[in-house]
Amino acid sequence: MADTITLHNPLDMHLHVRQGDMLSHVAPLTAHTFSGAVIMPNTLPPVKTLEAIQSYKQEILAACGDNFEPYMTLFMDKYDRAFLQQVQPHIIGIKLYPAGITTNSEGGVSSIDELAPTLEHMQDLGIPLLVHGESNGFVMDRETEFMSVYTWLATNFPDLNITMEHITTAAAVETLHKFNNLRATITLQHLFLILDDVAGGLLRPHLFCKPIAKRPHDLEALREVALAADPKVMFGSDSAPHPVSSKESCGCAAGCFTAPIALQVLCELFEEHSTIEHLQRFVSTTAQEQYGVVPPKKTVTLERKEFGVPDSYGSVVPYLHGETLAWSIQQVE
Amino acid sequence: MADTITLHNPLDMHLHVRQGDMLSHVAPLTAHTFSGAVIMPNTLPPVKTLEAIQSYKQEILAACGDNFEPYMTLFMDKYDRAFLQQVQPHIIGIKLYPAGITTNSEGGVSSIDELAPTLEHMQDLGIPLLVHGESNGFVMDRETEFMSVYTWLATNFPDLNITMEHITTAAAVETLHKFNNLRATITLQHLFLILDDVAGGLLRPHLFCKPIAKRPHDLEALREVALAADPKVMFGSDSAPHPVSSKESCGCAAGCFTAPIALQVLCELFEEHSTIEHLQRFVSTTAQEQYGVVPPKKTVTLERKEFGVPDSYGSVVPYLHGETLAWSIQQVE
């Protein structure tokens, strides 16, 4: 039983860093232990131009320093081929939000077939598609109902690389394995939570995220592929900071803030399940293979030493605030 | 289309008035428009003795004045026949909480067959049983899983009057209609909410209650029996005040505070569905028949006039706070 664990070039394949002061506060917390992260484009306004991509990237780099790669994404819309060719060198993919489902996605897309020409171009050019896969239906059914859209996408665009973002159900795991051009990210919290944790006892705003945590058999299906380092499954924290005033209020925004504790918690989980040898794949290698990226070098050593999760990082209350983790970050090189 | 509606002797067949300052604050809000209410016994400590029943009743009467009847309940436990005979004149029934399910129910019952002797006595003596019907299972399944317990109770104690409290599912409506000795209460909020309202957009602590709001077809089933004034269905608000600090916090207590707005909202609902002639049964007559009680006389006149729901009543944020209702209380005599 090792007392230290070394991870090379960890990647967070789904991250929200927001803007302005919040960005300056949270982005460095990710950059401290991750080599790179896929940056979500649901800012205000959404990232839809080359200028927006570039200035957002500069803002992140200014906060994080050089040894961190923000993999930028574009907010999905109807784009022509010339524009896509122009932005392609600057992005890792294009993020599709079905309209109105998550934070700042009111400008998302409501009819997916209108996007067919854009998807054709993306397929031709080799630009990946990242998808927030939820319908507008009943909250517990939204992801499962969206499976028909994934099937439509995967079948009609067989050479388009499609990432099912933050999957939360056994149904999504099943769909993932049906089509060669699908891969998925899984968050930290969805490897732990079911709806009971959010709303079964007290209502827990800091455990409330979208998609909402599901049923026990869904949790089991997610753990199975994550702990096995399934070659289609990557870590994507979906770490989503909201000031405490937006969480502990009469209307609580969706999102768990996990960036500063993700590696410690994953280490504990994989170690407990005797699958620690799979963690490197889950937090980096699979993503490098799936996206063909070479992240900046960063070696993170964790040690078996208790770490008390702070009650807050500035105005942001983290997931597991006040709890004690079994592993700490010892060194980052 | 009438512009006033008169209700006679409204009854709230499931109410939490708490203790001390909170009681003094909220009990009169119910007594203002209701003739009587069934008072839940999940105080700290729970109501388990004759002295506790009597002093709790006195506390409520002192706050509410004479023209209001608190129908007292005893917290279910293993009680002998002599004790039950002694308390019978002072209570309307005995409330069973499966252990650990709701506010202050940690002292509840975990194995129901241990209660068989007590249930036998209650059946013999004609003391009704009131049940919080939830299992310890997955939050969305708890009520449905409990149907086997209702079946066991209704079958083994065919002459025991059993109230299925605050039912929330189509499954409960189905069970209700299977056995002659079952009747049910329905809250205000469960005639409006599904899980999406609580956790589908923002997370809404003031809409969080137990049992949690369920699926659209469950809502439909509840509305159907309430609006039809099904002869087994009674209004029971389950109005449950918590200070705002217990709601808008990192762990929000379950309960919607509806006491001061319940009749206005019910009036609007029944009127909109052209079933206003059924409201008198739903809010009073059925309960009088089911329990054989004769409440104090109180005539409540509502008028079609906008009423802005306050943002709070003291420290308690009500259901629909800040919204505008179509009906107001005009007069209470």
Interface residues (C-beta under 8 A of the other chain):
Chain A: F138 V139 M140 I194 L195 D196 V198 A199 G200 L202 L203 R204 P205 H206 F208 I212 R215 P216 K247 E248 S249 C250 G251 C252 A253 A254 V317 H321
Chain B: F138 V139 M140 I194 L195 D196 V198 A199 G200 L202 L203 R204 P205 H206 F208 I212 R215 P216 K247 E248 S249 C250 G251 C252 A253 A254 V317 H321
